[in-house]
Amino acid sequence: MDTLTSKIMYGRGYTFGGDRKAAEYIRNRFQQMGLHPIGNSYFQEFSFSVNRIVETPQLQVDGQQLTPGQDFAARSSSTSGAGKAMVLPLDTLIFTSAKAAKKFFKQSFTDKALVYPQKEQKRLAQLPVQYQQKLQQAALHIVLQPTALLTTVAREQDAVPVLEVRQDVWPRQAKQVTFSIKADLNPQHQTRNVIGFIRGSQQPDSVLVFTAHYDHLGSQGEEVYFPGANDNASGTTMLLELAQHYSCPENKPKYSMAFIAFAAEEAGLLGSFYYVKLPLFPLQHISFLINMDLLGTGDDGLMVVNGKVHEQELNLLQRLNEQHQYLPQIKSRGKAANSDHYPFSEAGVPAFFFYTLGGTAAYHNTQDHAKQLPLTKFPEVFRLITSFAEALMRDKAN
């Protein structure tokens, strides 16, 4: 956990080789455990487009320096830009009054920093084309976030520079800003899934698959990085713990087991979609898949995505939990395209996605670091997963 969330990994993203370093670390751990590659390499490589904020963004408001990563961040899709701009608050009357809209858009936007609340983005996107073009003439857009900063991974680049600022630190009477953003759109970023394999002792053609995405949001220059402890160093750590457990001779599984650390989940489940398109062994050999994401808490139990789809396996999981009292509760929901189980489910592979409930609220920001992550029920979740795997191998064998 500490290694995966350390600054040397730069948020396991697309600046300073962060995702490459994380993949190599996982590959090295698989090698040390004695897991085998499928074919000649532990890596399955692919490429995709990604926008990167390659220098730490800067923002001064009326001469007051705001703190990058805490007070503000560049939007992940922002283009480059720098300079001074006069603050232009959005007049929300433009959405209800044609007269107000005509007056507002009559002025020059070229030296302006357009400021508006996050909630107005949808309505801005619905304005007529001539107004959309005018918005793109602004020197900068400043989007006020009502609570914590929340960033993502972008595969395209905006037409204008965009900064996202916490609403509680934005001065109400702001007049002028000085800003700097340096972005780079890489159309062919090379990344890789990491796969380790253990051959089963009794039914090697039946495979239990454990998955977790190792990527996160990366960094914005050298000063700001997103550690991604809960999302998803926690799931990756669980993946490595399970691999370590089943690599021991006394725990050698009856079924074969594949341990897959996916890249580019945050960019749209790209690593898992790529794997399902080009699997390294037939998908029909997968007896069951367990995807692990956001496993750093557990105070309020565990959620099982696809639990309502695979009711027999859910009942088994709940019986094991009741028998051993691992977790306060196990909740379930239906299908959801919210993590790397989804491409497999859509291809007909039986799969669960586990995430823990309660605890930390840090998500997709610089606060999701290892020290704040309680790992409340991490050992219990491990034991629940191994008990479930053993029961699956036993029940399906019978």
Secondary structure, DSSP 8 states (H G I E B T S, - for coil): -TTTTSGGGGGGSSSTTHHHHHHHHHHHHHHHHT-B-SSS-SEEEEEEEEEEE-S--EEEETTEE--BTTTEEE-TT---EEEEEEEEE--GGGGT-HHHHHHHHHS--TTEEEEEEGGGHHHHHTS-HHHHHHHTTSSEEEEEESSS------SS--SS-EEEEEGGGS-TT--EEEEEE-EEEEEEEEEEEEEEEE--SSEEEEEEEEEEE-----EETTTEE---IIIIIHHHHHHHHHHHHHHSGGG--SEEEEEEEES-STTTSHHHHHHHHS-SS-GGGEEEEEEE---S--TT-EEEETTTTSHHHHHHHHHHHHHHT-SS-EEEE----SSTHHHHHHTT--EEEEEE-SS----SSTT--GGG---TTHHHHHHHHHHHHHHHHHHHH-
